[in-house]
Amino acid sequence: MILKKFLTIAVAAVWATAAQAADEKSVHDFTVQSIDYTDLPMSSYEGKAVLMVNTASYCGYTPQYEGLQALWGEYKDKGLVVLGVPANDFGDQEPGNEGNIKNFCKVNFQVDFPMTKKMVVKGGEKNAPVYDYLAQELGEESRPKWNFHKYLIGPDGKPVAYFPSDVTPESPELRAAIDKALQ
């Protein structure tokens, strides 16, 4: 009887620990590939807020690169990382390879914030796992609907908010959310 009670308590403790571990998952648990095809552990951004933006070179929103670069310049010393995530999910507006994308961003917008290799971000079988996690945490309605969709992730790796494509890097709404995440 005592052994049965002990086993019941032990099993309950294991289940509780597993459930707690699932609740503690964060963006920091993912590794993506940089635009240069090296591992980019998201845990390297622990303690910093991250603005993940799915980007495209041939989109009406492409000029937002300029605002994202300015945001990066203004906030990087305060603890914000702007992370560009090229995606060809919407209108085939990012057809090039990583070398083309990197060159386009550097030449046209002087981008020096970190970028990943191309990812699928809109959902589906080939979707990047980090984007599935973000949609799971913030709700399916938070999935990108177009290029330059933004996810704000807190310094603890937990998603804080999302912003559709038409919310620009200069937007008071976005900047207020960033300021709050950096407090």
BAMAR-174949 format. One record per residue: residue number from 1; residue in one letter; z negated, y, x negated of N, C-alpha, C, CB in turn. Coordinates in Angstrom, 3 decimals. Last residue first. Glycine has a CB too. Layout:
R, NUM, A, Z, Y, X, Z, Y, X, Z, Y, X, Z, Y, X
...
// end
This chain:
R, 183, Q, 20.677, 47.396, -11.396, 19.276, 47.859, -11.429, 18.335, 46.759, -11.836, 18.859, 48.402, -10.075
R, 182, L, 23.215, 46.410, -11.069, 22.767, 46.662, -12.456, 21.313, 47.130, -12.539, 23.664, 47.705, -13.107
R, 181, A, 23.592, 46.344, -8.364, 23.534, 45.056, -9.081, 22.999, 45.239, -10.498, 24.931, 44.402, -9.129
R, 180, K, 23.769, 49.101, -7.847, 22.637, 48.337, -7.309, 22.476, 47.016, -8.067, 22.834, 48.067, -5.794
R, 179, D, 26.194, 49.681, -9.113, 24.954, 50.345, -9.549, 23.729, 49.567, -9.078, 24.897, 51.794, -9.015
R, 178, I, 27.912, 48.095, -7.529, 27.750, 47.831, -8.964, 26.446, 48.437, -9.467, 28.948, 48.395, -9.765
R, 177, A, 27.659, 49.387, -5.062, 27.270, 47.977, -5.186, 27.054, 47.590, -6.652, 28.341, 47.069, -4.554
R, 176, A, 28.699, 51.876, -5.735, 27.312, 51.778, -5.273, 26.810, 50.344, -5.400, 27.189, 52.260, -3.812
R, 175, R, 31.342, 51.165, -6.349, 30.468, 51.705, -7.399, 28.992, 51.640, -7.002, 30.855, 53.151, -7.713
R, 174, L, 32.264, 50.394, -3.809, 32.224, 49.435, -4.923, 31.258, 49.910, -6.001, 33.634, 49.235, -5.524
R, 173, E, 31.973, 52.832, -2.408, 31.366, 51.608, -1.901, 31.225, 50.558, -3.029, 32.212, 51.039, -0.732
R, 172, P, 33.590, 54.641, -3.791, 32.135, 54.835, -3.788, 31.390, 53.574, -3.339, 31.765, 56.005, -2.877
R, 171, S, 36.306, 53.424, -5.721, 35.660, 53.475, -4.415, 34.148, 53.671, -4.524, 35.959, 52.206, -3.644
R, 170, E, 37.681, 52.937, -7.999, 37.057, 54.255, -7.865, 36.230, 54.387, -6.588, 38.120, 55.333, -7.892
R, 169, P, 38.871, 50.480, -7.630, 37.778, 50.588, -8.602, 37.038, 51.926, -8.536, 38.319, 50.387, -9.996
R, 168, T, 39.389, 50.237, -4.014, 39.806, 50.532, -5.386, 38.606, 50.563, -6.333, 40.553, 51.873, -5.440
R, 167, V, 40.087, 48.138, -1.562, 38.920, 48.826, -2.126, 39.205, 49.003, -3.615, 37.564, 48.014, -1.876
R, 166, D, 42.254, 46.580, -0.950, 42.392, 48.024, -0.775, 41.150, 48.814, -1.193, 42.711, 48.325, 0.659
R, 165, S, 41.399, 43.900, -1.335, 42.329, 44.542, -2.266, 42.373, 46.059, -2.154, 43.698, 44.002, -2.050
R, 164, P, 37.877, 43.639, -0.455, 39.308, 43.348, -0.334, 40.140, 44.232, -1.263, 39.767, 43.538, 1.115
R, 163, F, 35.034, 42.469, -2.094, 35.751, 43.658, -1.652, 37.237, 43.322, -1.571, 35.498, 44.864, -2.616
R, 162, Y, 31.773, 40.998, -1.904, 33.211, 40.921, -2.162, 33.881, 42.132, -1.543, 33.820, 39.603, -1.598
R, 161, A, 28.583, 40.414, -3.510, 29.459, 41.021, -2.503, 30.908, 40.727, -2.862, 29.219, 42.559, -2.400
R, 160, V, 27.101, 38.640, -5.138, 26.428, 39.716, -4.425, 27.277, 40.226, -3.260, 26.106, 40.862, -5.383
R, 159, P, 26.573, 35.419, -6.485, 27.484, 36.394, -5.893, 26.729, 37.385, -5.016, 28.566, 35.688, -5.077
R, 158, K, 24.491, 34.951, -9.324, 24.657, 34.776, -7.877, 25.632, 35.829, -7.343, 23.282, 34.877, -7.142
R, 157, G, 23.910, 35.483, -11.927, 25.011, 34.572, -11.654, 25.260, 34.314, -10.182, 24.762, 33.289, -12.329
R, 156, D, 22.108, 37.427, -12.446, 21.564, 36.066, -12.340, 22.647, 35.030, -12.041, 20.497, 36.015, -11.254
R, 155, P, 23.556, 39.788, -12.249, 23.171, 39.323, -13.581, 22.589, 37.910, -13.605, 22.177, 40.267, -14.165
R, 154, G, 25.932, 39.112, -9.536, 24.748, 39.710, -10.135, 24.444, 39.134, -11.514, 23.560, 39.516, -9.227
R, 153, I, 29.292, 39.776, -8.943, 28.299, 38.742, -9.239, 27.142, 39.407, -9.965, 28.913, 37.576, -10.097
R, 152, L, 31.763, 40.632, -6.736, 30.707, 41.159, -7.586, 29.620, 40.105, -7.710, 30.134, 42.489, -7.019
R, 151, Y, 35.192, 40.163, -6.481, 33.874, 39.568, -6.264, 32.916, 40.220, -7.232, 33.897, 38.013, -6.452
R, 150, K, 38.126, 41.532, -5.059, 37.038, 41.648, -6.035, 35.777, 40.926, -5.568, 36.722, 43.117, -6.300
R, 149, H, 41.646, 41.349, -5.095, 40.408, 41.073, -4.356, 39.284, 41.020, -5.396, 40.503, 39.711, -3.515
R, 148, F, 44.116, 41.545, -6.267, 43.112, 42.578, -6.546, 41.929, 42.536, -5.584, 43.754, 43.944, -6.488
R, 147, N, 46.223, 39.992, -3.794, 45.899, 40.355, -5.172, 44.894, 41.508, -5.218, 47.175, 40.735, -5.935
R, 146, W, 44.722, 38.578, -0.822, 45.832, 39.182, -1.568, 45.340, 39.468, -2.985, 46.354, 40.502, -0.868
R, 145, K, 42.558, 37.356, 0.084, 43.691, 37.352, 1.011, 44.938, 37.913, 0.336, 43.360, 38.166, 2.275
R, 144, P, 39.932, 35.420, -1.297, 40.986, 36.434, -1.473, 42.124, 36.246, -0.479, 41.538, 36.385, -2.899
R, 143, R, 37.194, 34.632, 0.878, 38.293, 34.187, 0.011, 39.333, 35.300, -0.123, 38.952, 32.892, 0.573
R, 142, S, 35.311, 35.364, 2.735, 35.316, 36.105, 1.471, 36.451, 35.687, 0.541, 33.995, 35.918, 0.765
R, 141, E, 35.315, 33.640, 4.819, 36.020, 34.914, 5.021, 36.096, 35.734, 3.742, 35.334, 35.729, 6.107
R, 140, E, 33.625, 31.606, 3.965, 35.077, 31.415, 3.860, 35.854, 32.720, 4.030, 35.543, 30.409, 4.898
R, 139, G, 30.807, 32.816, 2.117, 31.492, 32.502, 3.361, 32.996, 32.449, 3.172, 31.140, 33.519, 4.423
R, 138, L, 29.474, 33.049, -0.251, 29.650, 34.278, 0.535, 30.360, 34.055, 1.863, 30.420, 35.284, -0.267
R, 137, E, 29.364, 30.375, -1.218, 28.166, 31.223, -1.207, 28.294, 32.432, -0.277, 27.869, 31.700, -2.611
R, 136, Q, 31.980, 29.463, -0.951, 30.882, 28.699, -0.356, 29.640, 29.580, -0.215, 30.561, 27.448, -1.211
R, 135, A, 33.347, 31.311, -2.480, 33.592, 31.261, -1.032, 32.494, 30.490, -0.311, 34.956, 30.620, -0.741
R, 134, L, 32.299, 30.634, -5.010, 32.107, 31.985, -4.475, 32.314, 32.008, -2.958, 33.075, 32.975, -5.156
R, 133, Y, 33.222, 27.957, -5.240, 31.783, 28.250, -5.226, 31.538, 29.630, -4.599, 31.195, 28.193, -6.673
R, 132, D, 35.963, 28.394, -5.354, 35.404, 27.616, -4.247, 33.905, 27.890, -4.110, 35.658, 26.104, -4.462
R, 131, Y, 36.054, 29.767, -7.767, 36.416, 30.480, -6.536, 35.955, 29.723, -5.297, 37.929, 30.702, -6.476
R, 130, V, 35.344, 27.750, -9.520, 34.472, 28.922, -9.429, 34.785, 29.726, -8.167, 34.625, 29.811, -10.681
R, 129, P, 37.520, 25.916, -9.259, 36.191, 25.591, -8.732, 35.265, 26.801, -8.607, 35.542, 24.563, -9.612
R, 128, A, 40.651, 27.041, -8.165, 39.676, 27.090, -9.253, 38.281, 26.839, -8.675, 39.734, 28.467, -10.002
R, 127, N, 42.635, 24.833, -6.162, 41.839, 26.050, -6.318, 40.862, 25.937, -7.483, 41.079, 26.351, -5.031
R, 126, K, 44.249, 22.782, -5.420, 44.282, 23.171, -6.835, 43.445, 24.420, -7.126, 45.717, 23.414, -7.266
R, 125, E, 43.801, 22.544, -2.619, 43.500, 21.432, -3.522, 43.414, 21.839, -4.988, 44.540, 20.369, -3.370
R, 124, G, 42.504, 25.704, -1.367, 43.400, 24.560, -1.420, 43.018, 23.590, -2.524, 44.821, 25.022, -1.614
R, 123, G, 42.375, 29.194, -2.304, 41.899, 27.993, -1.630, 42.922, 26.881, -1.743, 41.592, 28.283, -0.161
R, 122, K, 43.181, 31.306, -3.846, 43.194, 31.477, -2.379, 42.673, 30.284, -1.607, 44.580, 31.769, -1.919
R, 121, V, 43.381, 30.944, -6.592, 42.168, 31.569, -6.054, 42.083, 31.588, -4.531, 42.073, 32.963, -6.555
R, 120, V, 44.374, 29.425, -9.487, 44.607, 29.436, -8.044, 43.300, 29.905, -7.415, 45.055, 28.005, -7.493
R, 119, M, 44.837, 31.337, -12.502, 44.087, 30.409, -11.656, 44.627, 30.480, -10.234, 42.566, 30.732, -11.683
R, 118, K, 45.791, 32.060, -15.838, 46.094, 32.077, -14.407, 45.302, 30.989, -13.691, 47.608, 31.889, -14.165
R, 117, K, 42.993, 32.735, -18.027, 44.342, 32.254, -17.778, 44.555, 32.247, -16.266, 44.570, 30.825, -18.399
R, 116, T, 41.157, 35.848, -17.842, 41.273, 34.396, -17.864, 42.750, 34.012, -17.842, 40.517, 33.759, -16.664
R, 115, M, 40.000, 38.619, -19.785, 40.848, 38.040, -18.753, 40.887, 36.526, -18.934, 42.281, 38.643, -18.803
R, 114, P, 37.917, 41.424, -20.602, 38.265, 40.015, -20.673, 39.127, 39.569, -19.493, 37.010, 39.180, -20.734
R, 113, F, 39.512, 44.625, -21.252, 38.442, 43.821, -20.655, 38.873, 42.351, -20.676, 38.123, 44.296, -19.186
R, 112, D, 41.584, 46.092, -22.133, 40.866, 45.333, -23.165, 39.642, 44.613, -22.591, 40.434, 46.266, -24.301
R, 111, V, 44.608, 47.510, -21.221, 43.515, 46.639, -20.802, 42.897, 45.951, -22.008, 44.007, 45.597, -19.786
R, 110, Q, 46.586, 49.475, -21.190, 45.632, 49.429, -22.295, 44.398, 48.584, -21.960, 45.204, 50.841, -22.667
R, 109, F, 48.629, 49.318, -19.372, 47.345, 49.826, -18.891, 46.248, 49.817, -19.953, 46.897, 49.017, -17.712
R, 108, N, 50.986, 48.443, -20.630, 51.066, 49.357, -19.488, 49.744, 49.998, -19.079, 51.617, 48.630, -18.326
R, 107, V, 50.185, 46.831, -22.826, 51.208, 47.869, -22.988, 51.154, 48.900, -21.865, 52.595, 47.237, -23.040
R, 106, K, 48.237, 45.097, -21.683, 47.937, 45.908, -22.872, 48.895, 47.098, -22.969, 48.026, 45.045, -24.156
R, 105, C, 49.567, 43.851, -19.557, 48.328, 44.595, -19.320, 48.011, 45.542, -20.474, 47.166, 43.630, -19.108
R, 104, F, 51.756, 42.632, -20.869, 51.972, 43.591, -19.788, 50.740, 44.479, -19.604, 52.302, 42.857, -18.472
R, 103, N, 50.380, 40.866, -22.602, 51.207, 41.942, -23.147, 51.439, 43.029, -22.104, 52.550, 41.390, -23.643
R, 102, K, 49.182, 39.145, -20.709, 48.352, 39.883, -21.676, 49.126, 41.078, -22.238, 47.895, 38.948, -22.831
R, 101, I, 51.495, 38.124, -19.455, 50.483, 38.866, -18.695, 49.654, 39.734, -19.634, 49.566, 37.898, -17.910
R, 100, N, 52.806, 36.760, -21.528, 53.473, 37.856, -20.815, 52.464, 38.758, -20.110, 54.474, 37.297, -19.797
R, 99, G, 50.809, 34.849, -22.124, 51.261, 35.813, -23.139, 51.945, 37.015, -22.518, 52.207, 35.142, -24.118
R, 98, E, 50.676, 33.399, -19.714, 49.526, 34.180, -20.173, 49.911, 35.211, -21.239, 48.455, 33.248, -20.723
R, 97, N, 53.819, 33.868, -17.964, 52.786, 33.060, -18.611, 51.700, 33.984, -19.154, 53.391, 32.184, -19.753
R, 96, G, 54.720, 35.367, -14.739, 54.762, 35.162, -16.187, 53.694, 34.219, -16.701, 54.629, 36.470, -16.882
R, 95, P, 54.394, 35.946, -12.016, 55.204, 34.793, -12.414, 55.135, 34.457, -13.903, 56.624, 35.038, -12.041
R, 94, E, 52.784, 37.220, -9.889, 52.328, 37.015, -11.267, 53.064, 35.805, -11.835, 50.768, 36.811, -11.333
R, 93, Q, 53.699, 37.254, -7.334, 53.676, 38.534, -8.034, 53.065, 38.455, -9.431, 52.918, 39.534, -7.219
R, 92, D, 54.193, 35.505, -5.166, 54.727, 35.212, -6.513, 54.781, 36.469, -7.378, 56.136, 34.592, -6.409
R, 91, G, 52.712, 36.155, -2.889, 54.020, 36.769, -3.080, 54.650, 36.516, -4.436, 53.909, 38.219, -2.873
R, 90, F, 49.898, 35.023, -4.260, 50.320, 35.906, -3.186, 51.656, 36.560, -3.544, 49.245, 36.978, -2.909
R, 89, D, 49.199, 33.515, -6.486, 49.024, 32.949, -5.150, 49.674, 33.761, -4.036, 47.574, 32.810, -4.863
R, 88, N, 48.963, 33.779, -9.178, 50.303, 33.882, -8.612, 50.313, 33.376, -7.169, 51.312, 33.090, -9.467
R, 87, A, 46.559, 35.609, -10.979, 46.853, 34.589, -9.974, 48.239, 34.844, -9.407, 45.785, 34.585, -8.841
R, 86, P, 44.239, 36.507, -13.519, 45.616, 36.486, -13.025, 45.837, 35.322, -12.062, 46.603, 36.394, -14.195
R, 85, V, 41.430, 37.999, -13.458, 41.813, 36.610, -13.193, 43.242, 36.610, -12.647, 40.816, 35.920, -12.180
R, 84, G, 39.328, 40.007, -15.425, 40.608, 39.865, -14.751, 40.997, 38.397, -14.648, 41.694, 40.654, -15.488
R, 83, L, 36.221, 41.194, -15.229, 36.914, 39.971, -15.607, 38.179, 39.841, -14.770, 35.999, 38.730, -15.426
R, 82, V, 34.005, 43.462, -16.464, 35.171, 43.347, -15.589, 35.937, 42.140, -16.105, 36.069, 44.675, -15.582
R, 81, V, 30.593, 43.486, -16.681, 31.795, 42.873, -17.241, 32.858, 42.896, -16.153, 31.522, 41.404, -17.751
R, 80, L, 27.970, 45.787, -17.163, 29.001, 45.260, -16.284, 30.128, 44.650, -17.108, 29.543, 46.363, -15.359
R, 79, G, 26.004, 47.075, -18.714, 25.817, 45.677, -18.341, 26.830, 45.108, -17.376, 24.500, 45.517, -17.763
R, 78, K, 26.413, 49.505, -19.759, 25.324, 49.434, -18.786, 25.116, 48.004, -18.281, 25.608, 50.369, -17.607
R, 77, D, 28.649, 49.279, -21.247, 27.382, 49.451, -21.982, 26.165, 49.449, -21.064, 27.412, 50.749, -22.773
R, 76, K, 30.551, 49.127, -19.179, 30.290, 47.948, -20.023, 28.989, 48.078, -20.809, 31.449, 47.730, -20.991
R, 75, Y, 31.163, 51.365, -17.568, 30.013, 50.527, -17.229, 29.690, 49.405, -18.210, 30.235, 49.937, -15.913
R, 74, E, 33.437, 52.755, -18.533, 32.266, 53.490, -18.063, 31.013, 52.627, -17.958, 32.559, 54.103, -16.729
R, 73, G, 35.282, 50.748, -19.147, 34.868, 51.709, -20.167, 33.582, 52.428, -19.800, 35.962, 52.719, -20.398
R, 72, W, 35.491, 49.514, -16.611, 35.019, 48.754, -17.771, 34.501, 49.708, -18.852, 36.156, 47.861, -18.338
R, 71, L, 36.678, 51.658, -15.220, 35.379, 51.113, -14.793, 34.722, 50.349, -15.937, 35.550, 50.186, -13.562
R, 70, A, 39.105, 51.815, -16.595, 38.182, 52.957, -16.618, 36.770, 52.506, -16.220, 38.681, 54.083, -15.663
R, 69, Q, 40.180, 49.334, -15.899, 39.942, 49.636, -17.317, 38.962, 50.810, -17.447, 41.284, 49.967, -18.044
R, 68, L, 40.384, 49.702, -13.147, 39.512, 48.643, -13.669, 39.184, 48.888, -15.140, 40.178, 47.261, -13.497
R, 67, G, 42.268, 51.772, -13.036, 40.908, 52.000, -12.563, 39.930, 50.952, -13.057, 40.887, 52.034, -11.067
R, 66, E, 44.471, 50.353, -14.078, 44.015, 51.589, -14.712, 42.568, 51.889, -14.318, 44.933, 52.769, -14.321
R, 65, Y, 44.796, 48.285, -12.245, 44.434, 47.966, -13.628, 43.876, 49.196, -14.334, 45.652, 47.420, -14.395
R, 64, Q, 45.805, 49.394, -9.958, 44.348, 49.293, -10.050, 43.894, 48.860, -11.449, 43.826, 48.306, -9.006
R, 63, P, 48.573, 49.120, -10.028, 47.993, 50.305, -10.668, 46.456, 50.292, -10.725, 48.452, 51.539, -9.937
R, 62, T, 48.884, 46.761, -8.392, 48.834, 46.642, -9.854, 48.301, 47.912, -10.537, 50.223, 46.323, -10.388
R, 61, Y, 49.278, 46.812, -5.697, 47.932, 47.148, -6.169, 47.810, 47.108, -7.694, 46.923, 46.198, -5.556
R, 60, G, 51.835, 45.904, -5.347, 51.566, 47.303, -5.011, 50.198, 47.762, -5.484, 51.677, 47.507, -3.520
R, 59, C, 52.618, 43.869, -8.184, 52.031, 44.037, -6.859, 51.862, 45.528, -6.600, 50.664, 43.283, -6.740
R, 58, Y, 52.998, 42.390, -10.650, 54.077, 42.976, -9.854, 53.664, 43.124, -8.400, 55.342, 42.123, -9.955
R, 57, S, 50.764, 41.244, -11.883, 51.517, 42.285, -12.592, 52.535, 43.018, -11.720, 52.226, 41.678, -13.763
R, 56, A, 47.546, 40.699, -10.515, 48.974, 40.364, -10.536, 49.735, 41.552, -11.115, 49.500, 40.005, -9.098
R, 55, T, 44.182, 39.301, -10.297, 45.167, 40.329, -10.624, 46.594, 39.784, -10.549, 44.896, 40.892, -12.017
R, 54, N, 41.062, 39.072, -8.965, 42.320, 38.334, -9.124, 43.458, 39.351, -9.200, 42.546, 37.317, -7.939
R, 53, V, 38.166, 39.935, -10.605, 39.271, 40.497, -9.838, 40.505, 39.629, -10.048, 39.550, 41.971, -10.250
R, 52, M, 34.728, 40.098, -10.816, 35.885, 39.208, -10.964, 36.980, 39.692, -10.031, 35.508, 37.717, -10.658
R, 51, L, 32.364, 41.724, -12.355, 33.323, 42.032, -11.301, 34.557, 41.186, -11.584, 33.668, 43.580, -11.245
R, 50, V, 29.073, 40.896, -13.115, 30.486, 40.602, -13.360, 31.290, 40.994, -12.125, 30.697, 39.092, -13.705
R, 49, A, 26.167, 41.947, -14.856, 26.905, 41.860, -13.597, 28.373, 41.646, -13.945, 26.704, 43.152, -12.711
R, 48, K, 24.288, 39.994, -17.171, 25.248, 41.065, -16.890, 25.820, 40.865, -15.488, 26.391, 41.092, -17.956
R, 47, G, 22.762, 37.773, -17.487, 22.108, 39.062, -17.691, 23.026, 40.248, -17.466, 21.551, 39.129, -19.069
R, 46, E, 25.430, 35.823, -18.687, 24.077, 35.836, -18.142, 23.408, 37.161, -18.489, 23.246, 34.642, -18.684
R, 45, Y, 27.887, 35.438, -19.722, 27.663, 36.709, -19.032, 26.294, 36.776, -18.367, 28.741, 36.931, -17.995
R, 44, S, 27.984, 32.905, -20.615, 27.970, 33.944, -21.655, 27.764, 35.331, -21.049, 29.282, 33.913, -22.461
R, 43, S, 28.331, 31.375, -18.410, 26.946, 31.598, -18.841, 26.863, 32.636, -19.961, 26.318, 30.279, -19.307
R, 42, M, 30.973, 30.932, -18.269, 30.477, 32.069, -17.489, 29.015, 32.351, -17.829, 30.633, 31.800, -15.975
R, 41, P, 32.697, 30.171, -21.167, 31.569, 29.797, -20.305, 31.054, 31.038, -19.576, 30.424, 29.134, -21.138
R, 40, L, 35.728, 29.776, -21.839, 34.971, 30.982, -21.532, 33.846, 30.574, -20.592, 35.884, 32.100, -20.896
R, 39, D, 37.766, 28.197, -24.213, 36.714, 28.089, -23.201, 35.982, 29.410, -23.063, 35.724, 26.967, -23.556
R, 38, T, 41.024, 29.627, -24.585, 39.765, 29.151, -25.159, 38.747, 29.057, -24.033, 39.256, 30.098, -26.307
R, 37, Y, 43.462, 30.779, -23.828, 43.245, 29.334, -23.699, 42.038, 28.818, -24.470, 44.461, 28.604, -24.161
R, 36, D, 43.596, 33.476, -23.622, 44.026, 32.903, -24.899, 43.781, 31.394, -24.966, 43.304, 33.594, -26.047
R, 35, I, 42.408, 33.992, -21.280, 43.851, 34.191, -21.308, 44.455, 33.653, -22.597, 44.187, 35.671, -21.149
R, 34, S, 39.947, 31.349, -21.058, 40.358, 32.730, -21.296, 41.881, 32.803, -21.302, 39.775, 33.265, -22.636
R, 33, Q, 38.947, 29.183, -18.514, 39.736, 29.350, -19.729, 40.112, 30.817, -19.853, 41.008, 28.442, -19.714
R, 32, V, 35.518, 28.697, -17.509, 36.924, 28.949, -17.223, 37.654, 29.033, -18.561, 37.118, 30.264, -16.375
R, 31, T, 32.730, 27.014, -16.412, 33.478, 27.426, -17.595, 34.922, 27.577, -17.159, 33.332, 26.393, -18.783
R, 30, F, 29.750, 27.507, -14.469, 31.184, 27.248, -14.604, 31.703, 27.700, -15.965, 31.959, 27.952, -13.487
R, 29, D, 27.182, 28.333, -14.118, 27.390, 26.895, -14.296, 28.854, 26.536, -14.543, 26.887, 26.150, -13.079
R, 28, H, 27.164, 30.994, -13.468, 26.904, 30.642, -14.866, 27.090, 29.160, -15.150, 25.507, 31.050, -15.244
R, 27, V, 27.286, 31.089, -10.773, 28.547, 31.255, -11.491, 28.370, 30.848, -12.952, 29.047, 32.718, -11.391
R, 26, S, 24.838, 28.561, -9.916, 25.332, 29.928, -9.995, 26.687, 29.937, -10.703, 24.316, 30.842, -10.734
R, 25, K, 22.327, 26.642, -8.319, 23.654, 26.729, -8.908, 24.096, 28.189, -8.897, 24.671, 25.828, -8.142
R, 24, E, 19.966, 26.299, -6.996, 19.947, 27.157, -8.170, 21.301, 27.277, -8.844, 18.948, 26.647, -9.151
R, 23, D, 20.361, 24.434, -5.031, 20.146, 25.821, -4.624, 20.241, 26.777, -5.807, 18.790, 25.968, -3.950
R, 22, A, 20.459, 22.146, -6.617, 21.668, 22.565, -5.898, 21.552, 24.022, -5.473, 21.912, 21.666, -4.664
R, 21, A, 17.795, 22.066, -7.459, 18.848, 22.255, -8.457, 20.139, 22.718, -7.794, 19.091, 20.954, -9.240
R, 20, Q, 16.557, 21.535, -5.002, 16.277, 22.795, -5.687, 17.357, 23.090, -6.711, 14.900, 22.754, -6.363
R, 19, A, 17.536, 18.968, -4.537, 17.860, 20.048, -3.598, 17.638, 21.407, -4.244, 17.014, 19.927, -2.320
R, 18, A, 16.360, 17.623, -6.713, 17.815, 17.663, -6.572, 18.235, 18.799, -5.643, 18.341, 16.319, -6.041
R, 17, T, 13.647, 17.967, -6.073, 14.170, 18.514, -7.326, 15.686, 18.634, -7.258, 13.756, 17.632, -8.523
R, 16, A, 13.531, 16.552, -3.664, 13.203, 17.983, -3.676, 13.756, 18.644, -4.934, 11.672, 18.194, -3.591
R, 15, W, 14.146, 13.976, -4.565, 15.028, 14.651, -3.606, 14.784, 16.153, -3.604, 14.821, 14.086, -2.194
R, 14, V, 11.912, 13.549, -6.245, 13.266, 13.518, -6.807, 14.234, 14.244, -5.882, 13.733, 12.061, -7.036
R, 13, A, 9.844, 13.672, -4.335, 9.876, 14.644, -5.437, 11.263, 14.707, -6.068, 8.828, 14.284, -6.508
R, 12, A, 10.450, 11.442, -2.778, 10.475, 12.776, -2.169, 10.563, 13.854, -3.246, 9.222, 12.998, -1.293
R, 11, V, 9.972, 9.441, -4.678, 11.323, 9.626, -4.132, 11.439, 11.016, -3.510, 11.654, 8.527, -3.076
R, 10, A, 7.190, 9.795, -5.023, 8.105, 9.947, -6.154, 9.533, 10.201, -5.675, 8.062, 8.698, -7.047
R, 9, I, 6.214, 9.197, -2.448, 5.988, 10.537, -3.012, 6.972, 10.786, -4.149, 4.521, 10.691, -3.519
R, 8, T, 7.007, 6.513, -2.307, 7.460, 7.471, -1.296, 7.325, 8.897, -1.817, 6.660, 7.301, 0.011
R, 7, L, 5.561, 5.424, -4.441, 7.025, 5.429, -4.469, 7.593, 6.420, -3.470, 7.568, 4.036, -4.180
R, 6, F, 2.935, 5.777, -3.468, 3.349, 6.416, -4.714, 4.867, 6.518, -4.785, 2.812, 5.637, -5.924
R, 5, K, 3.020, 4.105, -1.209, 2.764, 5.529, -1.027, 3.216, 6.308, -2.265, 1.265, 5.780, -0.746
R, 4, K, 3.422, 1.652, -2.498, 4.407, 2.135, -1.529, 4.261, 3.647, -1.322, 4.250, 1.392, -0.183
R, 3, L, 1.049, 1.495, -3.996, 2.338, 1.539, -4.682, 3.416, 2.094, -3.752, 2.734, 0.133, -5.186
R, 2, I, -0.827, 1.280, -1.915, -0.886, 2.441, -2.813, 0.446, 2.601, -3.539, -2.048, 2.293, -3.837
R, 1, M, 0.000, -1.189, -0.821, 0.000, 0.000, 0.000, 0.000, 1.265, -0.873, -1.210, -0.008, 0.938
// end
